[in-house]
Amino acid sequence: MLYLVALVLPPLALLLVGAWFQAILNLVLFLLSIIIFVGTLTLGSGLSFPLWIIAIAWAIVVVYRAKDEARTRRIVTETLRNNQP
């Protein structure tokens, strides 16, 4: 579900995983791509599309890392719990 949010609104996905500072930077990048696209009316879309893709890729990577870290913490917790006498 978070991956879908990352595709549509990358800064929101970063907020949902708790990456506040990255969400602010991503919001700046995302808004910059929208402003360039709307302001130039497709003349600058050659620049706005890569910025938008970078914002999306950044959000997907951070969401993946957050899910991977949560899974690793769960595995470590279970391993430590099972090894105690």
DABELSUL-V28722 format. One record per residue. N is the residue number from 1. RES is the residue in one letter. PHI is phi in whole degrees, -180 to 180 (none if undefined). OMEGA is omega in whole degrees, -180 to 180 (999 if undefined). BURIAL is 1 if it has 24 or more other ideal C-beta (glycine too) atoms within 12 Angstrom, else 0. Layout:
((N,RES,PHI,OMEGA,BURIAL) (N,RES,PHI,OMEGA,BURIAL))
This chain:
((1,M,none,180,0) (2,L,-66,178,1) (3,Y,-67,177,0) (4,L,-67,176,0) (5,V,-63,179,0) (6,A,-64,178,1) (7,L,-73,-175,0) (8,V,-89,-179,0) (9,L,-133,-176,1) (10,P,-55,-180,1) (11,P,-63,179,1) (12,L,-66,178,1) (13,A,-62,179,1) (14,L,-68,176,1) (15,L,-64,-178,1) (16,L,-68,177,1) (17,V,-93,175,1) (18,G,91,179,0) (19,A,-96,-173,1) (20,W,-64,-177,0) (21,F,-65,178,0) (22,Q,-65,178,1) (23,A,-65,179,1) (24,I,-66,178,0) (25,L,-64,179,0) (26,N,-66,178,1) (27,L,-63,177,1) (28,V,-61,180,0) (29,L,-64,-179,1) (30,F,-65,179,1) (31,L,-67,177,0) (32,L,-61,179,0) (33,S,-66,179,1) (34,I,-69,-180,1) (35,I,-63,178,0) (36,I,-64,-179,0) (37,F,-66,-177,0) (38,V,-72,-177,0) (39,G,-67,-178,0) (40,T,-101,-180,0) (41,L,49,176,0) (42,T,74,176,0) (43,L,-72,179,0) (44,G,-104,-178,0) (45,S,-66,175,0) (46,G,-65,177,0) (47,L,-95,-175,0) (48,S,-73,-179,1) (49,F,-64,176,0) (50,P,-62,177,0) (51,L,-64,179,1) (52,W,-65,178,1) (53,I,-64,178,0) (54,I,-64,179,0) (55,A,-62,180,1) (56,I,-68,-180,1) (57,A,-62,179,0) (58,W,-60,-180,1) (59,A,-65,-180,1) (60,I,-64,179,1) (61,V,-65,-180,0) (62,V,-67,177,1) (63,V,-64,179,1) (64,Y,-62,180,0) (65,R,-63,180,0) (66,A,-66,178,1) (67,K,-68,179,0) (68,D,-66,179,0) (69,E,-65,178,0) (70,A,-64,178,0) (71,R,-64,179,0) (72,T,-64,177,0) (73,R,-62,179,0) (74,R,-64,180,0) (75,I,-66,180,0) (76,V,-64,179,0) (77,T,-61,179,0) (78,E,-65,179,0) (79,T,-66,179,0) (80,L,-67,179,0) (81,R,-67,-178,0) (82,N,-78,-179,0) (83,N,-87,179,0) (84,Q,-80,-178,0) (85,P,-74,999,0))
